[in-house]
Amino acid sequence: MQAPDKVDEGFWLLKMDPRAEKTVRACAACGSSDAQSMGIKNELEILSCRRCSTVYTPYLPWYSSEVYYETYYWDQNLEPPAFVQSRLEEIVAEFAPYRQTNRLLDIGCGAGNLLRAARKSGWDAQGVDVAVNAAKHVRELGFEVFQGELRDARFPAAHFDVITAAELLEHLPDPRAELKEIARLLRPGGLFWTTTPHACGLAARVLGLKWRCISPPEHLQLFSANGLKSLMRDVGFREIRVQTTGSNPIEIWNAARRKKAPVTTAQHYDRVLTGYQLNESLMKSRSRRALKSVLNSVLNASRLGDSLKVFATR
């Protein structure tokens, strides 16, 4: 969840420095420059790669991540709903077969919820986050946290059994370099688990630029499943399993009712809050959980889920 007006603040920062328009890039996934324009949002052009269908903005921000995410976290989003913690404990339970050194690293650790779930399962867990507020909060929970970019933490090679990064890759100016560093830090056979919005999911297809996840300069790219798998193979991952799950019909309905609204600026609609509410509702009974499982199976089989969930081994 982001602070109100954070995106607006970000692109106004971008406009203030003329150097921003001089730094351009190709597709963040496959490196192709063959792309078609989807239009303008937050005064930045959005492209769709013709080779792998990854969606991205070709303009890189001039400011550092530490500057942009300095106020990204505040009291309310450092305390997410209780059901989120329960779900994270279920996710961490899936990491048990990879336990050898017992070391787990969470990149973009935010409020520390995944770290708490890992500690409950007996992992020696530590975090990395560029946001000062997040790092301070997680240290107060008793975890070791490096505040800054992953590359600057200088962890030793092959050090971790498991590395996690929830909703991180879409924010990175250079996801290839980050994934290469993650591969270096994992022991052979270690697991990288990540989630990130899906450029070819149901919401992206129905809403186009109205989808809240297309939100530069906060989100610099949204990967397709094929694009992300190709990128991860390039940097050294061997076995890569990608699931496409999740959708937010509330968001789709809300955007559909506002078809005539402009897409050149961010829509101030809290997709995270409504997503929380929907998921909490589906977790309240065994029958609802079963329904959620069936829906996610359909979304995965059709490759229409709005989220990419990746399990990759080194």
N, C-alpha and C positions, 0 to 999 in steps of 0.2 A: 504494500500500500504506500502510496506516495503522498507527500504533503500537498495541500491545496496550492495551486499556482506554481508547483515546482517545474512543470514542463515549460510554462510561459517564461518563468525566470531563466530557465536553461537556454531557450532559443534567443532571448534578449541578450544574454551574455554572449552567445555566439555571434549575434549581429554586431556587437560592439567592437569586434576585432576583425579588420579586413583580411588578416592572414587566414581566417577560417575558410574563405572561399577559394584559397589557393591550394589547399590540401585535399586532393581527391584520391579515390581508390576504386579498384575493381570489385567484383563480387567477393564478399568475405568468406564464402565457402569454397568455391571452385577457382576463383581468380580470373574468371572470364570477364571481358569488358563488353560482351554482347548482351545488352539489356534493353528493355522497353520501359518507358516512363509510365508510372501509374498516376502521376500528378504531383501536386504540392501539398505538404502538410507542415504546419508550424514554420512556414516560409522556407522549407527544405524540400528538395526534390526527392521523390521515392521511386526507386527502380526495382524491376523484377528481372532477375537473371534468366535469360532465355535458355541457358544450358541446364541449370539445376533448380530453377524456380525459387531460389532464396530471394527475399525482399530486403532491400537495404537502402540507406542514404549514402551517396558517394562522397559526401563532405564530412571530414573528420573534425571534431571539436578541437579548438586550440587550447582549452583549459585542461587541467589534470583531473583525474577521477576524484582525487581528494577535495578539490575545489567544488566540483559539481555536487558531490554527495555529502558535503560538510553538514548540511541540515536535513538530510534525507530521512533520518530517524528522529522521532520525538516520542513522548511518553506513551501515547495511545498505540502506536504500531510496534512498540517494544513489548507489548502484552497482548498477543493474539488470542483468539478463542480457545477454550480448553480442548475442544474436539481436534484441533490442529495438532496438539501435543500427542494425543492418542494415535492419530494417523501416522505421525512421525515415528512413534515407537514401533508400529507395524512395519514401516519401511526399513528401519534400522535392523529389525529382526532378520530381514532378508540378507544382511551383510555377513551373518555368522559364518558361512562356509569359507569366507576369505580371511578369517582371523588367523594370523601367524605371529606377527610382531605385536599385535594388539593396538597399533597406532592408526588413528583416523584423523583426517584433516577436513574441516568444512571451510570452503572458500566463499566469501560473502556471507559470513556467519550471522549477520544481522542481529536479531534479538537473542540468538543462542539457543533456539528451540531444538534444532537438530542435535546440537552438542549435548543438551540435557538428556535427550532420548538416548544418545550414544553412551553417555556416562551411566545411565540407568541399566544399560545392557553390559556394562563392564569394560567399555572401550576407554583407552587412554586417548581422549579427544582434545584437540586444540583447533583454533580458528584463525582466519585471516579476514580482515575487512578494511576497506579504505576509509570508512566513516568513523570519525572520532567518537561520536556518541554511541555507536554500536559497540566499538571496541571497549570503551569504558564500561558500558553496561554488562558486557559478557565477562569482562575481568571481575566485576563485582559478583558474578555468579560462581566464581572460583576457577575459571578456565584461563589457560595461557592463550593469548591472542596477539598476533602480529598486526599492527595497524599500518596499512600501506598496501602496495602492490605485491602480488605473489612473488614476482621475480626478485624483489628486494629482500624477501625473507631469508633467502639463501639456505633453504633446507637441503640436507644431503640427498644424494641420488638414492633411489630405491628404498626410501625411508618409510613409506606408508603402505599399509594393507588396503586401505580404502580412502578415497578422496571424493568429497561430495561438493556439489555446486548447484544449489536450487535457484532457478530464475536469475542466472548470472550472465550467460553467454551473450544474450541479446544486448547487454549494456557495454560490451567491451570494444574499444577501438581496434584491437588486434586480437581477435579470438584465436587465430592460428598460433600465435606466440604463446598465449596462455595454455592452450591445449598441449603444445609441445613441452612446456614446463611441467604440466601435470603428468604427462607420460614419463618424464624424467624422474619425477618424485615417487612414482608408484614402483613397488617391487615387481619383478616378473610374476605375472599371474594375479596381480592386484586389481582391484575394481575401481572404476570411475563411474559414479552415478550422478546424473544431472537431469534437470528439467528446464525447458525453455519453450516459449510460444512457437506454434507451428504455422509456417507461412502458407500452408496449403490446406488448413483445416476448414471446418464448416463456417466459422465466423469470418475468416479471411475471405472465403469465397462469396459469402452472402453480403458482407458489409464493405469489403474493399478498404478504402482509406478511412471509413468511419469506424473501423475496428479500433478500440482503445489501445490495443497492443502495438499498433503502428503509431509510434509516438516519439519521433526524433526531437531533440538529441538524447533523450533518456534511453530509448531503444534505437540502437544504430543498425541492427539487422535482425530479421526473423528468418530462421533457417527452415528449409524444406527437409524432410527426412532424408532424402537422397543426398542433398548437399552436405548435411551434417555428417552423415556416414562417410562420405568421400573425404571430407576434411579430416576426420578422426583417423581414417586409415592412413592418410598422408603423413600424420605426425607420429605414427607408431603403435596405434591400438590394433589388436589382432581380431578378437571376437567382439562384434558390436551388435547389440540387440536394441532396436528402437520401437517403442510403442507410441501410438497416437491415441490419447485418451482425453476425456473431459470436454465439456462444452457448457456455455452459459446462455441458455435460452432467454433469460431475463435481459441480458445485454443485447442479444439479437433483436428481441421484440422492441426494446427501448429505442434502438437505432432505427428500426424499420418504421416506427411511428414518426420519426423526424427525417424523412427522406430528403426534404428540401433544405435541411440545415447544411451550412457550408462545411467542408472538410479541410479547409486551409489552415485551421487552428485546432488545438486540442479540444475534445469534448469533455467537459467537466462532469464525468459520470463515473461513479466508483464501482468499477467492475470487480475489484478485489472484495469489497464488502458484500456485494450481491453474490459473488462466488462463494464466500464464506457461508452466507445464509443458506444458499442452496445445498451446499455440501453438508452443513450441519443438519438440515432437514432430512437428507438422505441417509444420515448415520444414526437416526433415532430408533430404528427398529431393525430386526433381522430381515423382514420382508423388503424394507426400503434399501438396505445394504445389498440385498440380492438384486433388486432392480437396478441399482447403480452399477453393479458388476456386469449385468447383462448389457446395459447401455454402453459401458466402456468397451465391452467385447465387440459390439457392433461398430463403434467408432474406430476401434483399432483395425478391425477387419476391412473396413471401408477406407481407412487412412484419412478419416475426416475429423479425428480428435483435434482439439484446439491446442493441445500441449504435447510436446515431444518428451518422452521419458526414456532415458538412455542408460543402458548397462553395458559398459565397455571394459574389457580386460586388456592389460598390457602384455 
